[in-house]
């Protein structure tokens, strides 16, 4: 309340707060921190490590679990977004191979056409004779 008895309204803070970001840790960083945590002999040392690095104990727990399962890639940050369809890679490879084979067929047909034209210029027969078929 103000001095004259009217209620006062609190003004909002004009400062714009930065938007919280999801932190991502590299696999090397996780491994280094886990090695340091394993070297700690007392819970006090581990607590000091966690506070110094600005981590939660749940980070260490999750990273240890990933390491125990042998998921080396699990220590790296997960890629977000839509995963490609499993058949998409095979489909792309087959399309590429099909294109390559079509080009190879086109070259072969061109060579055959050139050979036919050369045969006609030299006066050589282009069709096999009937006597060759009977033999």
Secondary structure, 3 states (H helix, E strand, C coil): CCCCCCCCCCCCCCCCCCCCCCCCCCHHHHHHHHHHHHHCCCHHHHHHHHHHHCCCHHHHHHHHHHHHCCCCHHHCCCCCCCCCCHHHHHHHHHHHHHHHHHHHHHHHHHHHHHHHHHHHHHCCCCCCCHHHHHC
